[in-house]
Amino acid sequence: MTLTQEQSSVNSITNMMMRSRENIVSYMTPLGLHHLMDTGHHYGSGPWVDNLGRDDWNPVYYHRADDYGIGLDRTSKGTNAVSQYATYWQTRFEDPAKTPQPLLLWFHHLPWDHTMPSGDTLWNELVKHYYRGVVATEQMEKDWLAQKNHIAPHQFNQVKMALEIQVEEAKWWRDACVLYFQTYSKRPLPNGLSKPDKSLDYFKSLTFPYAL
């Protein structure tokens, strides 16, 4: 491999790594949602979980999805967690229009039809985040496969296997969350996005008794 080829390979892998965090955010914690994992493991989502010993152990405590909208109101009109911040940030976080988009549903409970900066509704924007996360993860897998001739076989196969698992888990997170939140939003998927091929009941039925 020439120096030019080696540098190109390094650049490609570096770009993969730089994008990887936001890819995971898109299909696991979009727009400030979080703590949506199922009970006993963190492999897949369980936004429906509401039977644990403390309220703040349950995913439903954090996303607060209902027929009106989604998100936990941490402003002065809600839990007032915003009071822990400096005055400048309190002012910003009190207003959905000034709250950074990655933190929007961390600080606000907003209606499904809330208008986002993109001009789209909150529901459509949320769903698109989930779908973009899967597409981006699939792209990472393709980018890695293109490096086959530049990486030692053992290392290449280890990462290849991990990325194959990540793609499947990204789809799991996307489909389970979208189907669950759709029971509250009662809105169709945005145009051009395919419906999950499994049911919400299927995802709720998954168990992993030996997971650590």
Stockholm file with secondary structure:
# STOCKHOLM 1.0

chainA/1-212         MTLTQEQSSVNSITNMMMRSRENIVSYMTPLGLHHLMDTGHHYGSGPWVDNLGRDDWNPVYYHRADDYGIGLDRTSKGTNAVSQYATYWQTRFEDPAKTPQPLLLWFHHLPWDHTMPSGDTLWNELVKHYYRGVVATEQMEKDWLAQKNHIAPHQFNQVKMALEIQVEEAKWWRDACVLYFQTYSKRPLPNGLSKPDKSLDYFKSLTFPYAL
#=GR chainA/1-212 SS CCHHHHHHHHHHHHHHHHHHHHHHHHHHSGGGCCCCBCTTCSSSBCTTCCCSSSGGGSHHHHHCCCSSEECCCCSTTTTCGGGGSCHHHHHHHHSTTTSCGGGHHHHCCEETTCBCTTSSBHHHHHHHHHHHHHHHHHHHHHHHHTTGGGSCHHHHHHHHHHHHHHHHHHHHHHHHHHHHHHHHHCCCCCTTCCCCSSCHHHHHHCCCTTCC
#=GC SS_cons         CCHHHHHHHHHHHHHHHHHHHHHHHHHHSGGGCCCCBCTTCSSSBCTTCCCSSSGGGSHHHHHCCCSSEECCCCSTTTTCGGGGSCHHHHHHHHSTTTSCGGGHHHHCCEETTCBCTTSSBHHHHHHHHHHHHHHHHHHHHHHHHTTGGGSCHHHHHHHHHHHHHHHHHHHHHHHHHHHHHHHHHCCCCCTTCCCCSSCHHHHHHCCCTTCC
//
